[in-house]
Amino acid sequence: MSKNEVDLNDPLNWYIADSMDEYDVRLDPEMAKELVHRHNGYPKLVSALREAIAALENVGCVEKADLLRHELQELGELERS
């Protein structure tokens, strides 16, 4: 059997095939458009949050800046520039 073939005698493969029937991964056009819009807006929001952190630090609101920095860290965006 090659790498691309599925062993139909393996019960795990039957379980996986049955489980995949439960997922409908098709998106209607409106949902797809909304996801693309959110994806395209995400970098702008991260950039605005970074600017807000810098502005807060400049005016001495260190605690609020730290809270926002923590939010960036939770999103995995803190280390990016």
C-alpha positions as CSV (number, residue, x, y, z in Angstrom):
1,M,0.0,0.0,0.0
2,S,1.4,3.5,-0.9
3,K,1.4,6.5,1.4
4,N,-1.6,8.0,-0.3
5,E,-3.8,4.9,0.1
6,V,-6.1,4.3,3.1
7,D,-6.3,1.0,4.8
8,L,-10.0,0.2,4.8
9,N,-9.5,-2.7,7.2
10,D,-8.3,-0.3,10.0
11,P,-11.2,0.6,12.3
12,L,-9.6,4.0,13.0
13,N,-9.9,5.0,9.4
14,W,-13.7,4.1,9.5
15,Y,-14.1,6.2,12.6
16,I,-12.3,9.2,11.0
17,A,-14.4,8.9,7.9
18,D,-17.6,8.8,9.9
19,S,-16.5,11.7,12.0
20,M,-15.8,13.8,8.9
21,D,-19.4,13.5,7.8
22,E,-20.3,15.6,10.9
23,Y,-18.4,18.7,9.7
24,D,-19.8,20.9,7.0
25,V,-16.9,23.1,6.0
26,R,-18.7,25.0,3.2
27,L,-19.1,28.7,3.8
28,D,-21.9,30.7,2.3
29,P,-20.6,33.7,0.4
30,E,-21.6,36.2,3.1
31,M,-19.8,34.3,5.8
32,A,-16.7,34.1,3.6
33,K,-16.8,37.8,2.9
34,E,-17.1,38.5,6.6
35,L,-14.1,36.3,7.5
36,V,-12.0,38.0,4.8
37,H,-13.0,41.4,6.1
38,R,-12.0,40.5,9.6
39,H,-8.7,39.0,8.5
40,N,-7.8,42.1,6.5
41,G,-8.7,44.4,9.5
42,Y,-6.7,42.4,12.1
43,P,-3.3,43.9,11.3
44,K,-4.8,47.4,11.5
45,L,-6.3,46.7,14.9
46,V,-3.0,45.3,16.2
47,S,-1.1,48.4,14.9
48,A,-3.7,50.7,16.6
49,L,-3.3,48.8,19.9
50,R,0.5,49.2,19.7
51,E,0.1,52.9,19.1
52,A,-2.3,53.2,22.0
53,I,0.1,51.4,24.3
54,A,2.9,53.9,23.3
55,A,0.6,56.9,23.8
56,L,-0.5,55.7,27.2
57,E,3.1,55.2,28.3
58,N,4.0,58.7,27.1
59,V,1.3,60.2,29.3
60,G,2.2,58.1,32.3
61,C,-0.7,55.6,32.2
62,V,1.7,52.6,32.7
63,E,-0.8,50.3,34.3
64,K,-3.3,50.6,31.4
65,A,-0.5,50.2,28.9
66,D,0.6,47.0,30.7
67,L,-3.0,45.7,30.5
68,L,-3.1,46.3,26.7
69,R,0.4,44.8,26.3
70,H,-0.9,41.7,28.1
71,E,-3.8,41.5,25.6
72,L,-1.3,41.7,22.7
73,Q,0.7,38.9,24.4
74,E,-2.4,36.7,24.7
75,L,-3.0,37.2,20.9
76,G,0.6,36.2,20.2
77,E,1.3,39.7,18.7
78,L,3.7,41.1,21.3
79,E,6.9,39.8,19.7
80,R,6.0,41.0,16.2
81,S,7.0,44.4,15.0
